[in-house]
Amino acid sequence: MTHATKSITSSASDLPSPQKRSLSAVRWRAARPMVMAAALLTVIYLSLAAVVIAVDPHNVYRWGPQPRIEPGNTPRDVVIDWIDVAAKDSSYDTFLVGSSVTEMYTPEYLKGILGPDAKVINLSYGGPRPRDRDLVLDQLVKSDTVKHVIVSFEWTYIRDPDVTNISFPAFLYDDDIANDLRMVNFPTIRTTFSVLGGQRFYSNDDDARYKRYVDGMYASFQRPEEMARIQREVERHRAQIGASSGRDCASFQAINEQLVPNLKALSDKGVKVDVMIPISSYAFYYVRRNDISPTLLDEMMVARRCLVNAASDIPHVSIFAFDDDPAIAGDLANFREVGHLYDPAILSNFISAITTGKGRLTRKNFPRHENAIRSAVENYQTTNTRLDMVAARSETEQAASKSSTS
């Protein structure tokens, strides 16, 4: 075979055979619907993204219809999507930035304490963490109308500053524009089309449901079996409850790098800031040490001390706490869970401190406050005056019944 013949034969063999061409065509026909579906979904998603960003239902940008939260509404957990809606609304100048322990306060209730002219909204939501709390306060620092901020100081400030509530849409409030596309989800799309349909006010009408939830939580907690379980936890951990964590102020970055700078920024604008330390029961330090920290008591006391020392010289800033009173924090009859207060009178006194000044912490009185709590927790015995009264009443009735039948 000549060289030319070999070359022609080789070239012919390199060409795709009809069988190979047929196989490729079959594969393409099989894949084409998936490719086209993926392309179609991409087009739909980008189109929806364009509509959402153009409408701006979260009031993140400078355009859009600027929706508002219904006056008098308490958004609770859904408020995490409406932080900018509230912060940019000139109808509000007073903001309660709290957690599940302050979700019960309605604007009407707060007006009864702060005065009828208070333009107040509750931005509390469950489980705030340092980073999302920082983002919320950042939005208020940027607000043109803010005059008064009430912020709760939870145990979560002992966490690292990058810890974020898993449900919080941080992408709405950070400085990274590239992640704004994450807002394109079904709830936001639904809200976007509601806005296009003329909706201008948002509301979360769950007051009745929330009350049922809180009351049910209290009823479930107020049981002898639950108190016995807590007492077992107390006895199990009593020897370790006061252990040192070895932490100092430099280790609380969430306080030093987030909270205190926000307090200073608000103060520089002339904003009045009241920092409220929620009332946790003394049992809280025993029950929650397993899932938070074995040295929870020490860490929380050191964190409070650091906050008081750092904020005492900031103008317009006050810090309040009431859990050094055993009649309040030592009596589980006042709680719906070891970390959630229930008693209406105490809840009223707690938030009323803003106007009365009672329970204010200073550098001078903090050592007494800290020592009182440490001593009360370390020597705690489970106490529930409500269940004690119920048991005493039952014994009296049984005694009277036996007396009448004898």
Protein Blocks (a to p, Z undefined) as FASTA:
>chain_A
ZZklmmmmmmmmmpccfklmmmmmmmmmmmmmmmmmmmmmmmmmmmmmmmmmmnopnoma
mgdjhiaddehiafklmlmmmmmmmmmpmkbcbdcdddfklmmpcfklmmmmnopklccd
dfbdehiafklmmmmmmmmmmpmkbcbdcddddfklmpcfkbccfklcfklmmmbfklmm
mmmcfklmmmmmmmmnopabdcddfklmmmmmmmmmmmmmmcfklmmmmmmmmmmmmmmm
mpcehiafklmmmlmmmmmmmmmmmmmnopacddddddddfklmmmmmmmmomklmmmmm
mmmmmmmmmmmmpghiacddfklpfklmmmmklpgbfklcfblmlmmmmmmmmmnopoia
cfklmmmmmmmmmmmmmmpccddfklmmmmmmmmmmmmmmmmmmZZ
